[in-house]
Amino acid sequence: MLLKACLNGSREVGEHAALPITPERLARDTEAVVTAGAGAIHVHPRRADGSQSLRAEDIANALVAMRARCPGIPIGVSTGIWIEHDVALRLRRIQEWSVLPDFASVNFAEPGAVELCYALAARGIGIEAGLATVADVRLLHASGLADQCLRTLIEPAESEIEAALANTTAMITALDEARILRPRLLHGADTAAWDVLKMACSLGYDTRIGLEDTLTLSDGQRTQGNAELVTQATALCGIH
């Protein structure tokens, strides 16, 4: 199974002392989590002021630095609408990228998701279909894009554990019924992160962990950083 490390997400500067923001810090954390057992990276590149960015310069700076430390490790980025609120400008940003990520996540609940997938595919960038609800699964199925996706991301947003697990089960059922058979990566967030990760491991699905998803270890203690989270996840999932 694949364990992906999600290094920073939408966390604000100062939320955790070890949160990597600059290309140099992202590169250092990439090396640390790969050493700890991660097989892929998900990152939200930033501007110099720490805000999230889809600008070509910021994407390139992060990817070049990370790949210099860990050549060959697949690296993906977010395309969240909160990063670039204008749908048309978001498409243009992607078309302007000079250094390409290996893959990019697309949240199917967002406006312009289908068009965004086509834009990524046209540039040869792998598509991760981000699914937070059964409605997102149905949209992916209706779009006809499922077979073009690198993987589906089952991403329950609920922080309450029982609700997150119930939503996960519903999305899995919907994926099965639609016969969407692309590889599945399951992960949760905040207080549900570790329980959802354990569910992913029990199902044999890919999963992820990192400061984007949680600031604590499975016992609730605050983590030292991404490498410690990945180390614990590899132990829980039996990844060698």
C-alpha positions, 0 to 999 in steps of 0.5 A: 500500500502507498503511504503519502505524506501531506506536509502542510495543507492549509495550515497557517504559519504558526499553527505548529513549529515544524510546519514546512512553508518555504521550499527549503523546509519542504525539501527537508521534510520531504527527505525526512518523511521518505526516510520514514516510509512515505512513498509520495508527497502532497504539498501546498506551495506558498508565496514568500508571505506564507499564503498558498499559491498556484502561481508558476514561480511558487509551484516551481520553487517548491518542486525543484527544491523537493526533487533535488532532495528526493529525486524520483519521489512522486509529488502532488499539489492541491488545486483547492478553490480557496487558493485561487477563487476565480475558476478561469484564473485557476485554469490559467495558472495551471496552463502557465506552470513551467515545472509540473507536479506528478499529480494534482488533487481536484475536489469534485465538490468545487465549481469547475472540477471537470474542466480542471481535470481536463486541463491537468490531463492535457498537461500530462499531470495525474489526476487525484479525484477528491471525494468528500461525499456520495454526491462527489462520487456520483459527479465523478461517475457522471463526468466519465473521467474516472478511468482517467484518474490516477486514483480516487481520494476518499476524504471524509471531512467530518472530525467526529469519528463515527460520522467520518467512518459512516460517510466513508462507508457510504462513499465506498459503497457508491464507488463499488456500485458505480464500478469505479475501480481506480486505486483508492486512497482513504484519509481523514482529518483532525480527531478522525485522522487516525481512525480513518487511517486505521480503516484504510489499512484494514481495507488495504487502501492507500492512505496518507498522514501529515501535518495537513491532516493532524497535529497529534499522534494517535494517542492525542499527544502533539507530534514533533512533525511530519516524520514522526507522524509518518513513522507512526503510520508505517508502524500501524499499517505494517508498512516496511 
